[in-house]
Every structure is written in C-alpha cells, then in structure tokens.
Amino acid sequence: MTPRRRTLFLAVLVSGLALGAPSVAAADASFHGSFGAAGAEGATMTVVHSHAGDDGKVTYEYVTYTASMNGATVDRTTSVAR
C-alpha cells in the first residue's frame, strides 16, 4: 500500500470513528420479546421488555397473562434503576 493511499485510508477510518462514536454512546438500548401458546385447556402469553436510556435509567418488565376455564390471571414483575 502506498503512503498516500495508507494516509487516505486512515483519514477515512478515523473520521468514521470520530463521527460514529458519539451517536453510539448516546443511543438508547432496548429489548422486547414475547411468547404465546393456546390449547384446549387455555392460553398464555408472556411479554418481556427492558430498556437502558442514555440518561442512565434502566427498566425491566416481565408480564405473563394466563386464561383458562377457571379464570384469568396476570403475573407482573417490574424493576427500575436510576
């Protein structure tokens, strides 16, 4: 690789890192998942959601909905950290 080409490659690489790094550091991160099943005995659905904000706030929620011939229930677990 010629010195001029190497310099150009490094300049492009450094400028890409310099422009991209702040946006990655300031971005929020989230996860969302769900599962459901139904049969002759009833149905269930579970939802999981977590989020980490750029302000440092972290939330987590795990919810299960269940329905059968005996009734319906909701089981919920939540957590928040600041």
Stockholm file with secondary structure:
# STOCKHOLM 1.0

chainA/1-82         MTPRRRTLFLAVLVSGLALGAPSVAAADASFHGSFGAAGAEGATMTVVHSHAGDDGKVTYEYVTYTASMNGATVDRTTSVAR
#=GR chainA/1-82 SS CCHHHHHHHHHHHHHHHHHHHHHHHHCCEEEEEEEEEEETTEEEEEEEEEEECTTSCEEEEEEEEEEETTEEEEEEEEEEEC
#=GC SS_cons        CCHHHHHHHHHHHHHHHHHHHHHHHHCCEEEEEEEEEEETTEEEEEEEEEEECTTSCEEEEEEEEEEETTEEEEEEEEEEEC
//
